[in-house]
Amino acid sequence: MTIISGNAERARLIRESSFKRVSDSQRASIFRNGSTYKNYGDDEKYIAYKLNFLSPTDDSELYFVLETLFNIDWHATDYQLQIEENMVEEIFSERRMFFNRAHDSNEFIKVTGGDILIYWAKKLAFDINCSVATACEMLLDNLGLPLPIDDERPIYRAWAEFELSDCMPEMVTMFDQEYYDYNSSFYSNGRYLVPDWWEQYQSYLVKLVPYS
C-alpha cells in the first residue's frame, strides 16, 4: 500500500484547495487557450487540465499512471451506460464544458479510464476528507497498482480486469472486492447479480468509515 506522509498530504490539500478560487470553466479556458499549452493536442490539453491537481515533481509517479489511464477508452456496453448513468453524464458534461461543445451528442464523447478513476477519487476524497491524489492512490492500490509503476503494461492489464466489474463476475474492482465477489456469485433471471459501481463504492466507504 502506498504510504503518504502527513506533510505530503497537507501539501496536496493546500494545492487542491487553491483550485476552488477559480471556476472549472475558467481553468478549462486556461488549458484550452493558454500559451503554455498551445502545442498540445486537444486530448493532451484535457489530460493536463484533469491532472492539474498533481504536483509535476512530487506526484510524477501518480501522474504517469493516471495519464496512461486517460489514454485507455472505456468500451461500455449499453447496460453499463444505463446503470452508470449518473457517472457517465457527469463526465460527458465536463468534457462538453472543457471542449466548449455544449451541443455535442453523447455518441461523439468518449469516457476513459482516467475519467472514471478520478470521478470516484473525488467522491472518496470528499467522503473521507483526504486529497484527491491520495484517494487516487487508494483506488489504484485496490486495483493492484501500488506506486511506483514505470511500465504501461500492468496499467492496461488492471484496466482490462476492472472494465466490466459492474456487470460481470470474476473481475477486479477498485472498491470492495469481498462485497463484489460475494454478490457476483449469485445468478438470477439470466444475469449475475453484480452490484454497480455506486453500490460497490458505498460498501467500500462503510469499511473505511464505519457507521457509529
C-alpha positions in Angstrom: 0.0 0.0 0.0 1.3 3.5 -0.9 2.2 5.4 2.3 1.7 9.2 2.3 3.4 11.3 4.9 1.4 13.9 6.8 3.5 16.8 5.3 2.9 15.4 1.8 -0.8 15.1 2.4 -1.0 18.7 3.7 0.8 19.9 0.6 -1.7 18.1 -1.6 -4.7 19.5 0.2 -3.3 23.0 0.0 -2.6 22.6 -3.7 -6.1 21.3 -4.3 -7.8 24.0 -2.2 -6.3 26.7 -4.4 -8.4 25.4 -7.3 -11.6 26.4 -5.5 -10.7 30.1 -6.2 -11.1 29.5 -9.9 -14.2 28.0 -11.6 -13.8 24.9 -13.7 -14.8 26.8 -16.8 -12.1 29.4 -16.1 -9.5 26.8 -15.6 -10.6 25.0 -18.8 -10.2 28.2 -20.7 -6.6 28.5 -19.5 -5.8 25.0 -20.6 -7.6 25.4 -24.0 -6.2 28.8 -24.9 -3.1 29.4 -22.7 0.2 29.8 -24.4 1.7 27.1 -22.2 -0.4 24.5 -23.9 -0.6 25.9 -27.5 1.4 23.0 -28.9 -0.7 20.4 -27.1 -3.4 18.4 -29.0 -7.0 18.7 -27.7 -6.8 15.4 -25.7 -3.4 16.4 -24.2 -4.9 19.7 -23.0 -7.8 17.9 -21.4 -5.4 15.5 -19.6 -3.3 18.3 -18.4 -6.4 20.1 -17.1 -7.7 17.0 -15.3 -4.3 16.2 -13.7 -3.6 19.8 -12.7 -4.3 18.9 -9.0 -1.0 16.9 -9.0 2.5 18.3 -8.4 4.6 17.7 -11.5 7.6 16.8 -9.3 6.2 15.3 -6.1 3.4 13.3 -7.9 5.2 12.3 -11.0 4.7 8.6 -10.4 0.9 9.0 -9.9 0.8 11.4 -12.9 2.3 8.7 -15.2 -0.4 6.1 -14.1 -3.3 8.5 -14.5 -2.1 9.9 -17.8 -1.9 6.3 -19.1 -5.5 5.6 -17.9 -6.6 8.7 -19.8 -5.3 7.1 -23.0 -7.5 3.9 -22.4 -11.0 4.3 -23.6 -13.9 2.7 -21.7 -15.7 0.4 -24.1 -19.0 0.4 -22.2 -21.9 -1.9 -23.0 -25.4 -0.4 -23.3 -26.2 -2.0 -20.0 -23.2 -0.2 -18.3 -24.2 3.1 -19.8 -27.6 2.6 -18.2 -26.5 1.5 -14.7 -23.7 4.1 -14.5 -25.8 6.9 -16.0 -25.0 9.4 -13.3 -21.3 8.9 -13.6 -21.4 9.0 -17.4 -23.5 12.1 -17.6 -21.2 14.0 -15.2 -18.1 13.0 -17.3 -19.9 13.9 -20.5 -20.9 17.3 -19.0 -17.3 18.1 -18.0 -15.9 17.1 -21.4 -18.5 19.2 -23.2 -17.6 22.2 -20.9 -13.9 21.7 -21.5 -14.0 21.4 -25.3 -16.7 24.1 -25.4 -19.1 21.8 -27.3 -22.3 22.1 -25.3 -24.5 20.6 -28.0 -22.3 17.5 -28.9 -24.3 14.3 -29.0 -23.2 11.7 -26.4 -22.2 9.3 -29.1 -19.3 11.6 -30.0 -18.0 11.9 -26.5 -15.6 9.3 -25.1 -15.0 8.2 -21.5 -11.6 7.0 -20.4 -10.1 5.0 -17.5 -8.7 8.3 -16.2 -12.1 9.9 -16.2 -13.6 7.1 -14.2 -10.9 6.7 -11.6 -10.8 10.5 -10.9 -14.6 10.6 -10.7 -14.6 8.1 -7.9 -11.5 9.5 -6.3 -13.2 12.9 -5.9 -16.1 11.3 -4.2 -13.8 9.3 -1.9 -11.7 12.4 -1.1 -14.8 14.3 -0.1 -16.3 11.5 2.0 -13.2 10.6 4.0 -11.6 14.1 4.0 -8.4 13.4 2.1 -6.8 14.8 -1.0 -7.9 13.6 -4.4 -4.4 12.5 -5.2 -4.3 10.2 -2.1 -7.8 8.9 -3.0 -6.5 8.0 -6.4 -3.6 6.1 -4.9 -6.0 4.2 -2.6 -8.2 3.1 -5.6 -5.1 2.2 -7.6 -3.9 0.1 -4.7 -7.2 -1.8 -4.8 -6.6 -2.5 -8.5 -3.2 -4.0 -7.8 -1.3 -0.9 -9.0 0.6 0.4 -6.0 3.2 3.1 -6.9 5.8 3.3 -8.2 4.9 2.0 -11.7 7.1 2.8 -14.7 5.5 0.4 -17.3 2.2 0.9 -19.1 1.5 -2.9 -19.4 0.3 -3.6 -15.8 -1.9 -0.5 -16.1 -3.6 -1.8 -19.2 -4.0 -5.3 -17.6 -5.5 -3.8 -14.5 -8.0 -1.8 -16.5 -9.0 -4.8 -18.6 -9.7 -6.7 -15.3 -11.8 -3.8 -13.9 -13.6 -2.5 -17.0 -16.6 -4.9 -16.7 -16.7 -5.1 -12.9 -20.1 -3.5 -12.7 -21.8 -6.2 -14.9 -19.6 -9.3 -14.9 -18.3 -11.7 -12.2 -14.7 -12.7 -11.6 -13.3 -9.2 -12.3 -11.2 -6.9 -10.1 -12.8 -3.8 -8.5 -11.2 -0.6 -7.2 -13.7 -0.7 -4.3 -14.7 -3.5 -2.0 -13.5 -6.8 -3.6 -15.1 -9.0 -1.0 -18.5 -7.4 -1.4 -18.2 -7.6 -5.2 -17.1 -11.3 -5.2 -19.9 -12.4 -2.9 -22.7 -10.6 -4.7 -21.4 -11.6 -8.1 -21.6 -15.3 -7.2 -25.4 -15.2 -7.5 -27.3 -15.7 -10.8 -30.9 -14.8 -11.4 -33.1 -14.2 -14.4 -30.3 -14.7 -16.9 -27.9 -12.3 -15.2 -25.2 -12.3 -12.4 -26.2 -10.1 -9.6 -23.2 -7.8 -9.9 -23.5 -4.6 -7.9 -23.0 -1.4 -9.9 -20.0 0.8 -9.0 -22.1 3.1 -6.8 -23.1 0.1 -4.6 -19.5 -1.2 -4.6 -18.3 2.3 -3.6 -20.9 2.5 -0.8 -19.7 -0.8 0.6 -16.1 0.3 0.4 -16.9 3.6 2.2 -18.6 1.8 5.1 -15.4 -0.2 5.6 -13.3 2.9 5.7 -15.7 5.0 7.8 -18.0 2.5 9.7 -21.3 3.8 10.8 -21.4 4.5 14.6 
